Every structure is written in structure tokens, then in C-alpha cells.
Amino acid sequence: MIKQKGFFMFGLLLAIFVFNIACFKVNKLLNKNQIAHIWMFTVAFQTMSELYINLKYRAYWYFTPNVDVYAFLPLALLVPPVNILFLNWYPYNNSIKEKVLYFLYWEIFIVAYEVITLLPEPWGYFNYGWWNLGLSILVDPILLFILLKYYKAFVRTAE
């Protein structure tokens, strides 16, 4: 079962590898404590969100619509490094226009990546119930904003 699942998870495993390498290679802003803070916040926030969106409302799911140990991989190993990349490159001291453009660029990137995850296996691993890309386009900036506010309120000020 694991070997079979490993083959079917090729796209996810490749993404985990690429985003983690990128996260730790390009990080110039966050120290180890801040990375751990963001990583834990991401896992906790994402897991709580998934309980409702995936398991209760069946909006979308990873691999299967049921509780699946493999669904923990994107929650714990894929989303945190992406959030760290977002925070690392965020234009903190730039104009509002540049900040809005930064959110727009990330929105395009996230939606493009989501389209790839919807591909058939072995590349894709994400499935829609009643969710759609339009909802992702609306929700993703809110999630990035929450991440940024958390970072500014609890992580950056703690140092």
C-alpha cells in the first residue's frame, strides 16, 4: 500500500522537496525560532481549517474524502515552507501598492499550483467536492493576510 501510494504521490513529494529546499536556501529574514513559530502556526491553523472544510463539509480533500494519514503531508510539510517563503520575501517597508502587487503575484502562484494539484495522479493529489477555484481566489488572500498579521503580532515582535 505505501509503495503504491508513494507512486501516486509523486507530485506531492516533488513539491515538498522543491518548496522545502527553496525555503531554507533563500531564507534571509527568519531565524530558526521564527521558522519554528510559523511552521507550528501553519500546521495548527491548517489542521483546524481542514477539520471543517474537508471532514465536516466535504468541500475538498487530499487523496480521499476520508481521514487519511497521507493528507497530513501537505499540511505539515508543504504549506509551512510556502508560508515561510511568503513572509521572507514580503515587502514590509514598501508602499501599499507594492504590497498589494505582492499579494496578487502570490495569488496567481497559489492558484496556478492548485490547478496542478488537481491533475490526475501521479501529479495531482487534491480533489474538489463543492469547492472551486473561484472560492480559492477569494479565500487565499484572507489566509495570507492572517499569516502576515500573526507574524507581525507574535513572531516578529517577540525577537
N, C-alpha and C positions, 0 to 999 in steps of 0.2 A: 504493500500500500504506500509506504513512504517513498520508495523509488518511483513508483508511478506518479505520485503526487509531485515529486521533485521535478519530473519532466514537465508536468503540466504547469508548474510554477516558474518556468524558465524566465518569462518576462518580469515577474515579481522579483526573483532572485537577482537578475541582472540589474534591475532598478535599485534594489537595496545596495548592491555592491557599488554602483556608479554614484549614487547620492551620498553614501557614507564616505567614499573616497573624496568626493568633491567637498563635502562638509568639512572634513578635517584637513584637507590640503589648502583650501582657500581661506579658512577662518583666520582673521586678523584682529577681530574685535572681542570675541568672547573668551574668557578664561575657562578653566576646567570646571570650576564651581558654577559658573553661569550656564555652561553647556549642560551640566547635570540638572540644574534647575529647570531649564527649558525642556529638556528631554522628559523629565518626570511630569511636568505640567502637561506636555503634549500627550503623553500616554494616558494620564488620568482624565484629561478633558475629552480626548478622543474616545476612550473606552466608555465614559458616561454617555456621550452622544450616541455611540453605536448601540448601546443597550436599548435606546428608544427607537432610533431611526431604523436600525437593522432588525432587531429581535422583536420589538413590540409592533412597529408599524409596517415592517417589511418593505421599506422604501427602496433599499438597495442592500447588497451583501457582497461579501468576498467568497468566491468559490461556491458555497452552498448557502441556502437561506436559513440554515440551522446553526446552532452553536458548533463552531469548527475551530479546532486548535490552530489551524493554519491561518485563520483570519487575524490572529494576533501578530503575525509577521509584519503586515503593513502598519498596524497600529504602533508597534514597538520599535521597528527597525527602518521603516520607510518615511513616515511622516515627520518624526523628530529631526532627522538631518535636513529635510526640506525646510522646516521652520527655522532651523539654525542658519541656513543659507539666506533665507529671507531677512532675518534680523541682522546678519553680518553685513549685508550689502545695503540695508535700508539707509536712505539719505536723511539722517537725523537732523542735520543742521542746514538743510537746503530749503528752498521755497515750497510753499503749498503745492504749486503747480508740479514741481519735480516729484513731490511725494505722491500726488495723485497719479502721475505718469508711472511711477514705480509700481503702485498697486495695479494699474492697468496692465503693465508688462507681466506681472506675476499672474494676474487673472488669465491672460492669454496662455501663458505657460501651463498653468494648472489645468485649464480646460482642455488644452491640446493633449496633455498627459492623460487626462481622464478618458479622452477618446481612444487613446492607445490601449488603456486598460480594459476597454470594452470589446477589444478584438477577441476572436476565438482563441482558445488555448493552442499553443503554449504561451502566447504573448499576453493575452488578456487574462484577468482574474476577477474582474469587477462586473457585477450584474445589476441591472435595474429591475425593481418591482414597479412602483408607480413614479419613481424619481425620474428626472430627465436633466439634460444639460442646461436647460433654462433655469432650473432650480439651483443647480451648481453655480451658475453665473451670478445668481442673486445672493447665495449663501457664502461663497468663498471669500469675498471681501470682508464680510462680517467676521468670519473666523480669523482672518489675518489681522483685522483691527483688534479683536480680543487678544490675540497673541501679542501684538505690539503694546497694547495697554498693560497687559500682565508684565511684560518685560520692563517697561518704564516704571511701573509702580512697585514691583517687588524684586526684580533681578538687578537692574542697573543701579537702583538707589541703594541696594544692600552693600555694594562694593565701596 
